[in-house]
């Protein structure tokens, strides 16, 4: 499933809405950031627990997000080579958002 298809699928979930961040389309759950494509890095950004961020970085599936020269503890970049799993990562971000509400 493509990123665009996964984006549209998540929009069907209760509480998920389309928005923008850094002038780029993103998804939010109850107003809080979930996910977006970060074209500058050719990667998906997801918001998950700090522990999960560390796991993804350690496994090589994720890269640290530090766009403002400050590490975002709940944001991780998922490189384009994992595009086949983007939908799964995006739903993981939604599950994390559910756990915080």
C-alpha positions as CSV (number, residue, x, y, z in Angstrom):
1,X,0.0,0.0,0.0
2,X,1.4,3.4,-0.9
3,X,1.8,6.3,1.6
4,X,-1.1,8.1,-0.1
5,X,-3.3,5.1,0.3
6,X,-2.3,4.6,4.0
7,X,-2.8,8.3,4.6
8,X,-6.4,8.0,3.3
9,X,-7.0,4.8,5.2
10,X,-6.0,6.5,8.5
11,X,-8.3,9.4,7.8
12,X,-11.2,7.0,8.1
13,X,-10.3,6.3,11.7
14,X,-12.3,8.2,14.4
15,X,-10.4,11.3,15.7
16,X,-7.9,11.4,12.8
17,X,-7.8,14.5,10.7
18,X,-5.7,16.0,8.0
19,X,-3.6,19.1,8.9
20,X,-0.2,20.6,8.1
21,X,3.1,20.8,9.8
22,X,6.1,22.6,8.3
23,X,3.9,23.4,5.3
24,X,3.5,19.7,4.6
25,X,0.3,17.6,4.9
26,X,0.2,15.5,8.1
27,X,-2.2,13.5,10.1
28,X,-3.3,14.4,13.6
29,X,-5.3,12.5,16.2
30,X,-7.5,14.7,18.4
31,X,-5.2,17.6,17.4
32,X,-1.9,15.9,18.2
33,X,0.7,15.1,15.5
34,X,0.7,11.5,14.3
35,X,2.6,11.2,11.0
36,X,3.8,12.8,7.8
37,X,6.2,12.4,4.9
38,X,9.3,14.4,5.3
39,X,10.4,14.9,1.7
40,X,13.7,16.6,2.7
41,X,14.9,13.2,4.1
42,X,12.7,11.0,1.9
43,X,11.3,9.4,5.0
44,X,8.1,9.0,7.0
45,X,7.9,10.7,10.4
46,X,5.9,8.9,13.1
47,X,5.2,9.8,16.7
48,X,5.7,6.9,19.1
49,X,7.0,6.3,22.6
50,X,10.6,7.3,23.4
51,X,11.3,3.7,24.0
52,X,10.0,2.7,20.6
53,X,12.0,5.5,19.0
54,X,15.2,4.1,20.6
55,X,14.2,0.5,19.4
56,X,13.7,1.6,15.8
57,X,17.0,3.5,15.8
58,X,18.9,0.6,17.3
59,X,17.4,-1.9,14.8
60,X,18.3,0.3,11.9
61,X,14.7,0.8,10.8
62,X,14.6,4.3,12.2
63,X,16.7,7.4,12.2
64,X,16.8,10.2,14.7
65,X,14.7,13.2,13.9
66,X,16.6,16.4,14.8
67,X,15.4,18.9,12.2
68,X,15.9,21.8,14.6
69,X,19.2,20.5,15.9
70,X,17.3,19.1,18.9
71,X,16.4,15.5,19.1
72,X,12.6,14.9,19.2
73,X,12.2,12.1,21.8
74,X,8.9,10.8,20.4
75,X,9.5,11.3,16.6
76,X,11.5,9.0,14.4
77,X,12.2,8.9,10.7
78,X,11.4,5.8,8.8
79,X,13.5,5.8,5.6
80,X,11.9,5.3,2.2
81,X,13.4,1.8,1.9
82,X,10.8,0.7,4.4
83,X,7.9,2.1,2.4
84,X,6.2,-1.3,2.2
85,X,5.7,-1.1,6.0
86,X,4.7,2.6,6.1
87,X,1.0,1.7,6.8
88,X,2.0,-0.4,9.7
89,X,4.2,2.3,11.2
90,X,1.4,4.9,10.7
91,X,-1.1,2.7,12.5
92,X,1.5,2.2,15.3
93,X,1.6,6.0,15.7
94,X,-2.2,6.0,16.0
95,X,-2.1,3.2,18.6
96,X,0.4,5.3,20.6
97,X,-1.9,8.3,20.3
98,X,-4.8,6.2,21.6
99,X,-2.7,5.1,24.6
100,X,-2.0,8.8,25.6
101,X,-5.7,9.9,25.4
